Amino acid sequence: MNTRIFTIALFVAAASFTAVGCKKKNKTVEAPKPAGEVLINEYCSSSEHFSTPEVFRATATGESMDRETAKKKARSNANAELAKTISATMKIVGDNYVNSTEFNNKEEITETFQEMSRTVVDQELKGAIKICDKTTQKADGTYVSYIAIELSGAKIADAYKNNLSQNEKIKADYNYEKFKETFEKEMAKFGEGK
């Protein structure tokens, strides 16, 4: 009996020792910083400047020896990034919306959606507002402009609604509620970090 209790106690002690040893091995070790590299934190590019389910956002920088040119470059780069994000999102929305409806010629309707996407983005981009604007100057005198802009998702959806309801190819079969539902599902992905 004593041998049996001793064996069980020895087994429990060995298992405990092994478990503690395994836990120590699982501890993460931070990798050393690469030699010669410096971490750069950019202005206007934190998580609060990312797109959300309610708004499209874009961040960018511009650099020039002239302060105003640096700002213009930053705004132009941010507009291009915002346009790219909206266009990509609306392409998915358009494809999903067309595929979920009873349109006879889905290929033609998809093409119409893509054309409309370009038009809406071009029109609405002018309404994008600055949510962050910082300018720095390097030691050599070069200005660096950091900017973040946003555009309301609802504003984009409304612009689509207006254009879709006026389009003769789509007008007869257009269902705004279904389009809005498809749009909102795609916008929700921004909140999920996708």
C-alpha positions in Angstrom: 0.0 0.0 0.0 2.8 2.4 0.9 4.6 1.6 -2.3 1.5 2.4 -4.3 1.0 5.8 -2.6 4.7 6.5 -3.0 4.4 5.7 -6.8 1.3 7.8 -7.2 3.0 10.8 -5.4 6.1 10.4 -7.5 4.0 10.3 -10.7 2.1 13.5 -9.6 5.4 15.3 -8.8 6.9 14.3 -12.1 3.8 15.5 -14.0 3.8 18.8 -12.1 7.5 19.3 -12.8 7.0 18.6 -16.6 4.0 20.9 -16.8 5.9 23.8 -15.1 8.9 23.1 -17.4 6.5 23.3 -20.5 5.0 26.5 -19.4 8.4 28.2 -19.2 9.2 27.0 -22.7 6.0 28.6 -24.1 7.0 32.1 -22.8 7.5 34.5 -25.8 10.8 36.2 -26.1 10.9 39.5 -27.8 13.2 39.5 -30.8 16.1 41.9 -30.8 15.7 45.1 -32.7 17.2 44.9 -36.2 20.6 46.7 -36.3 20.5 50.1 -37.9 16.7 50.4 -38.0 14.6 53.0 -36.2 10.8 52.7 -35.5 8.9 55.5 -37.2 5.6 56.7 -35.8 3.7 58.7 -38.5 1.2 61.4 -37.6 -2.4 60.9 -38.7 -2.1 57.2 -39.2 -3.3 55.6 -35.9 -6.2 53.2 -35.6 -8.6 56.2 -35.2 -7.7 57.2 -38.8 -8.8 53.8 -40.3 -12.1 53.2 -42.1 -15.0 52.2 -39.9 -18.5 50.8 -40.7 -19.7 54.5 -40.9 -16.9 56.2 -42.8 -14.2 55.6 -45.4 -10.9 57.0 -44.3 -7.4 57.4 -45.9 -4.1 58.6 -44.7 -1.1 59.9 -46.7 2.0 62.0 -46.6 3.5 64.5 -49.0 7.1 65.8 -49.1 8.5 68.9 -50.7 10.9 71.8 -50.1 7.8 74.0 -50.4 5.3 73.7 -47.5 2.1 74.2 -49.6 3.4 71.7 -52.2 3.9 69.2 -49.5 0.3 69.7 -48.3 -1.0 69.4 -51.8 0.9 66.2 -52.4 -0.4 64.7 -49.1 -4.0 65.7 -50.0 -3.6 64.2 -53.5 -2.2 61.0 -52.2 -5.0 60.7 -49.6 -7.6 61.4 -52.2 -6.1 58.6 -54.4 -6.0 56.2 -51.4 -9.6 57.1 -50.5 -10.8 56.6 -54.0 -9.1 53.2 -54.2 -10.7 52.0 -51.0 -14.2 53.2 -52.0 -13.9 51.8 -55.5 -12.8 48.4 -54.2 -15.6 48.3 -51.7 -18.2 49.4 -54.2 -17.0 46.8 -56.7 -17.7 44.1 -54.1 -21.0 45.7 -53.2 -22.0 45.9 -56.9 -21.0 42.3 -57.6 -22.8 41.0 -54.6 -25.9 43.1 -55.2 -26.2 42.1 -58.9 -25.6 38.4 -58.1 -28.3 38.5 -55.4 -31.0 40.0 -57.8 -33.0 38.8 -60.8 -31.4 41.1 -63.4 -31.5 39.4 -66.8 -28.1 40.6 -68.1 -25.9 40.5 -65.0 -22.7 41.2 -66.9 -24.1 44.4 -68.4 -25.5 45.5 -65.1 -22.2 44.8 -63.3 -20.4 46.9 -65.9 -23.0 49.7 -65.3 -22.3 49.5 -61.6 -18.5 49.8 -62.2 -19.0 52.8 -64.4 -21.3 54.4 -61.8 -18.7 53.7 -59.1 -16.1 55.8 -60.9 -18.6 58.6 -61.4 -19.8 58.6 -57.8 -16.2 58.5 -56.4 -15.1 61.4 -58.6 -18.2 63.4 -57.6 -18.1 62.6 -53.8 -14.4 62.8 -53.3 -14.6 66.6 -53.3 -16.6 66.3 -50.1 -14.0 64.4 -48.1 -13.0 66.2 -44.9 -9.7 66.4 -43.1 -9.7 64.7 -39.7 -5.9 65.1 -39.1 -3.4 67.5 -40.6 0.2 67.8 -39.4 3.3 69.4 -41.0 6.9 68.9 -40.0 10.2 70.1 -41.3 13.3 68.1 -41.6 16.8 69.3 -40.8 17.5 69.9 -44.5 14.4 72.2 -44.8 12.1 69.7 -46.5 8.5 69.8 -45.3 6.5 66.6 -44.7 2.8 66.9 -44.6 0.7 64.2 -42.9 -3.1 64.1 -43.5 -6.1 61.9 -42.9 -9.4 62.4 -44.6 -12.8 60.8 -44.4 -16.0 60.5 -46.4 -19.3 59.3 -45.0 -20.4 55.9 -46.1 -24.0 57.1 -46.0 -23.1 59.9 -48.4 -21.7 57.4 -50.8 -24.7 55.1 -50.5 -27.1 58.0 -51.1 -25.1 59.1 -54.2 -25.4 55.5 -55.5 -29.1 55.5 -54.7 -29.6 58.7 -56.8 -27.6 57.4 -59.7 -29.1 53.9 -59.6 -32.7 55.2 -59.5 -32.0 57.4 -62.6 -30.3 54.6 -64.6 -32.7 53.2 -67.2 -31.0 49.8 -67.4 -31.4 49.2 -63.6 -34.4 51.4 -62.7 -37.1 48.7 -63.3 -35.4 46.1 -61.1 -33.6 48.3 -58.6 -34.2 47.6 -54.9 -32.6 50.2 -52.7 -33.2 48.2 -49.5 -31.4 45.2 -50.9 -28.6 47.5 -52.2 -28.3 49.2 -48.8 -28.2 45.9 -46.9 -25.4 44.7 -49.2 -23.5 48.0 -48.7 -23.8 47.9 -45.0 -22.6 44.3 -44.8 -19.5 45.3 -46.7 -18.9 48.4 -44.6 -19.3 46.3 -41.4 -16.1 44.5 -42.4 -14.1 47.7 -41.6 -15.2 47.3 -38.0 -13.9 43.7 -38.0 -10.5 44.7 -39.2 -10.9 43.1 -42.6 
